Amino acid sequence: MAQEIGIREVLQQVDARMASLERHVEQRFEDIERRFDERFTAVEKRLDRLEGRMDRLEQAMLTNFRWMVGLLFTAWVTIMASVIGLGLAILARL
């Protein structure tokens, strides 16, 4: 003889299965959120290191640029002084 299950029993089974499914989904979301936080933290650390390296590179480039400007200015002053000195020497002979 077939066992008859009432609507109430069927709904209780469905409710139990839905509760189990909700627990599994919540656990999965928590796991995903934890893994996302771990990855985000790792990416944040890498970006901080990269930012530090970029700052050091910027400082080095700024220092090199200042040296280059200084050398160019010194060379320009030296050339101008030579030209003026040569001009004065020519004028003195006239």
C-alpha positions in Angstrom: 0.0 0.0 0.0 1.4 3.4 -0.9 2.2 5.7 1.9 0.2 8.8 1.7 2.0 12.0 2.7 -0.1 15.0 3.7 0.4 18.5 2.5 1.6 19.5 5.9 4.4 16.9 5.9 5.4 17.8 2.3 5.6 21.5 3.3 7.7 20.6 6.4 10.1 18.7 4.2 10.3 21.5 1.7 10.9 24.0 4.5 13.7 21.8 6.0 15.4 21.5 2.6 15.0 25.3 2.0 16.6 26.0 5.4 19.5 23.7 4.6 19.9 25.3 1.2 19.9 28.8 2.8 22.6 27.7 5.2 24.8 26.4 2.4 24.3 29.5 0.4 25.1 31.7 3.4 28.3 29.7 4.1 29.3 30.0 0.4 28.8 33.8 0.4 30.8 34.1 3.6 33.6 32.0 2.1 33.5 34.2 -1.1 33.6 37.4 1.0 36.5 36.1 3.1 38.4 35.1 -0.1 37.6 38.5 -1.7 38.9 40.3 1.4 42.1 38.3 1.4 42.7 39.1 -2.3 41.8 42.7 -1.8 44.3 43.0 1.0 47.0 41.3 -1.1 46.3 43.7 -4.0 46.3 46.7 -1.7 49.8 45.6 -0.3 51.1 45.2 -3.8 49.8 48.7 -4.8 51.4 50.2 -1.7 54.7 48.6 -2.6 54.4 49.9 -6.2 53.5 53.4 -5.0 56.6 53.4 -2.8 58.8 52.3 -5.8 57.2 55.0 -8.0 57.9 57.6 -5.3 61.5 56.6 -5.1 61.8 56.7 -8.9 60.2 60.1 -9.0 62.7 61.4 -6.5 65.6 59.9 -8.5 64.3 61.5 -11.7 63.8 64.9 -10.0 67.4 64.7 -8.6 68.8 63.8 -12.0 66.8 66.6 -13.6 68.1 69.2 -11.2 71.7 68.0 -11.9 71.1 68.2 -15.6 69.7 71.8 -15.3 72.6 72.8 -13.2 75.1 71.4 -15.6 73.4 73.0 -18.6 73.3 76.4 -16.8 77.0 76.1 -15.8 77.9 75.2 -19.4 75.8 78.2 -20.7 77.4 80.6 -18.2 80.9 79.3 -19.2 80.2 79.7 -22.9 78.8 83.2 -22.4 81.8 84.2 -20.3 84.1 82.9 -23.0 82.2 84.8 -25.7 82.3 88.0 -23.7 85.9 87.6 -22.8 86.8 86.9 -26.5 84.7 90.0 -27.5 86.5 92.2 -25.0 89.8 90.9 -26.1 89.0 91.7 -29.8 87.7 95.2 -28.8 90.8 95.8 -26.7 93.0 95.3 -29.8 91.1 97.8 -31.9 
